[in-house]
Amino acid sequence: MNESSTMLPIPARKGSCKACRESNSECDKKRPRCSECVAKNMACGGYDLGNIFINMNSAGPPPVWSRSQNAQKYLVLDWASQSDDQDEEASGAAMASPPPLDANSGSIHGMTELFLELYYRRVGPDKASTEPLRPGSECGGWRSLLPQLIGQSPILDTAIRALASCFIATQYHDQNLLYQSRNLYLSALQQVQQVLPEQNSATRRDVLATTLVMSSIEIFMGNGGAASQLTHIEGAARLLYFAFTQQTFEELHLYILSQGFFVALATRSRFAFGRPEYRSQVRQLFSIPRTYTNDHYFRWTEMMLPLPSILYSADGVSSATPGASILAMLDDLTVLEQTMFSWYENVKATIAGAWTFPTAQTGRDVVPFPLQFISIEACTIYNLYWMSQLLILDTRRSLLSSIPTHHIPPYHTHPDPVQIAEYASLICRSFQFCTQNRSFAATENMLTPIFMVAAFYKRQGDTERLRWCVRNLERIADEQKIGFPGELVNYAEGTVYAGGPSEFLAGVWDDV
């Protein structure tokens, strides 16, 4: 296929995508599809670049999608088939235009600095006061290190330019800059593909950093990322594996491990680095010097690494599952709770807890008594604790209901449903503090907790609270001009992915 003529965002090519022209089909203009999916009237929304599949809409690939080369060979992208008008209407008024920028030839240092100014909301008309967030203390704190990564290689610099220009373009509704960022993104993909066959590619620091950068570009494009974002995260995890085999760690590896962990947690997938055989190397990784301390956050992440795999196993429990296997999962949950106890005691001793104002607020999408915190970091840490407790107790409840009562040892007690519901409520009451008129750096800290609460409400059959969570995720996507994978968040149906079999996630972490 002629990638240069099909993939570039040239406005003059609007009208139909290549697959529709070749098959003489009427093009819907909003969903680029391969010829096979056009013939079967199935959603597709993507293209491939060699062995990399790039998804371009939140609908994602069809359920029968496979990663084989044969399945990919028909997939092509037509950027021009995606209307930009919808994004502008949904995002509201744009900020005042920045100085003219050229993503290709402009100063990469200046562009990166402007990105960080917007990312932390240090500039712009919406900033009314200094935000209670210290750069580097958020879950995406690695982005504050971008200036240090500049100049390491042309591949990494191209990815950084794509990231910075994409975020700036969406914040300012600069379509020309957005076109440039997309082309830079494709260029970075091509450069990565060219170096991967090289013998030393697995140990190249710039390639590893590029995978981390490009996973964020997928979010900032506003299309939700989905399978294509997971491709970058999976690639980073595979490269991280080589660092584990050589036991040569640096700060960058820590952020890649953390990113993979949160994805595995949200999707309830097996996570290889949470297995016991990796424990000593994980301890070594979390002990390396860091630019930002953020000790409570990283300590919690290290403790919870086994949790995604436990959730995955619990989702697979059936009447045929041996009771001994279920009891082993319950024991694993107990170990996590015991490990977390001393950590939480230290948190309470060093970080003031939440409080609320005496007067209730009213509104369709607000809670009457939202919680207040001394800082974004405090809100994040307490919500991580509440989220892990919610997941552990809800999973314990589910497992205990799967085995006969007389087989349950006395030390495994049924959790109180009221306590489980209270943890979910605390997270909902915290959501406003981190997200209302906040930067994306602050808002991102609450995305996983509120998503996990939404999934909990879905499993409980609590439709009203589930829709409340989804509406708030939709509001965040609109305000921050980002996207969530359609496989995880479905705005139209007001629901989220809550665990279980998924073609979208098949095999991502199994063979790291």
Beta strands, then each sheet from edge to edge (+ up, - down):
strand 1: 46-49
strand 2: 52-55
strand 3: 355-356
strand 4: 371-372
strand 5: 489-490
strand 6: 495-496
sheet 1: 1+ 2-
sheet 2: 3+ 4-
sheet 3: 5+ 6-
end
